[in-house]
Amino acid sequence: MSLVNIVRPELRALKPYAAAAQVEGMVRLNANEMPWPRQGDNFRRTLNRYPEVRPTRLAGMLADRYSCAADELLVTRGTSEGIDLLMRVCCRAGEDSVLVPEPTFSMYRHYANIQGARLIEYTTSRSNNFAIDVDAMIDKCDATTRAIFVCSPNNPTGNLWSHGDLIRLLEARANQSAIIVDEAYIEFANRPSAIELLAGHDNLVVLRTLSKALACAGARCGSLIATAPFIELVSAVQAPYAMATPIVEIIENTLQAENLGETEQFARDIIHERDRLIAAMASFPFVQKTWSSAANFFLVQVRDAAALLAHCTRHQLLLRYFGGDLADCVRITVGSAEENRRLLAAFTELADTQA
Ligand SMILES: Cc1ncc(COP(=O)(O)O)c(C=O)c1O
């Protein structure tokens, strides 16, 4: 990657924090730690010791999962931390800009605002099923555009980017913008990851998470995948010891091949339930449109969103409302078969009262 053009100039020569050395078998009198673990501290690496500055074994396991090299991956506290790090690494406050399609995941806007990066929006149209016109999007960029967010499948619309469009964007913005592909929901889509494009496109950054299909949202673990020199730079910005020992050990365990079958089944069940729920929406007169989705949620346009939300709240069901351009839409997360049964029962009751 031509870091010269993409990374903030003042960070290009940043050296990683110089942490106390951690050498297996040596007595550690260099880190002001307590020499004894507390009773009941059964972690493989007890908690009186700092974790590794970067969790090397976990990074290797995640790299295997995502088919990239270990030095092309940074373990982060969820994708959220990855988004924050990328804003800070790429954008100078008050000078640089970030391009985001609309509607999309609101956290890009949030961290751009915190960093003081200017937001350029490319608005997709619902009448065109939120499809991206990649050339129109490229036209929105200017000389200050350092980062472009691509959420695929997109939250909240559920649609996917084609690799053809992605390659077009990567090539049009080579040496100018980091193209950040957020694949938080890719396990629910029948589509290969953009990671396979990394070899030929050094301005590509892919974000993955264990919060969705791997059922580990509470553990806060994500991956930022890019070329090794870019990862080295982002790593220098991330807090030392970012990943806490209990989380590292829990995630290492989750990623053992023999433990993955359970979550693979969860994902298959969610895909099945998603397709069943989307089909069922057609039977409710107050649902005016249902968009197809490659994620574990889908978006519906409804006659009266406020009435639907109030009705669902009375049935102890929480749906997601965004307002603004989506004021007549609601995003529904696919739940368990029992949760979905309750959703459909509440929808049926509402339809009956309106009949
Ligand atoms: C598109 C997208 N990216 C990232 C995240 C955040 O994921 P994480 O839990 O890994 O921070 C979400 C959460 O809803 C999301 O919708």
The ligand as an ORCA input file, in Angstrom:
! r2SCAN-3c Opt
* xyz 0 1
  C     -21.967     -3.425      9.909
  C     -21.499     -3.589     11.307
  N     -20.196     -3.524     11.551
  C     -19.725     -3.655     12.792
  C     -20.572     -3.837     13.873
  C     -20.003     -3.877     15.240
  O     -19.441     -5.091     15.465
  P     -18.534     -5.386     16.723
  O     -19.421     -6.019     17.736
  O     -17.517     -6.315     16.172
  O     -17.929     -4.121     17.218
  C     -21.943     -3.906     13.666
  C     -22.851     -4.087     14.801
  O     -24.034     -4.068     14.764
  C     -22.419     -3.762     12.346
  O     -23.730     -3.785     12.077
*
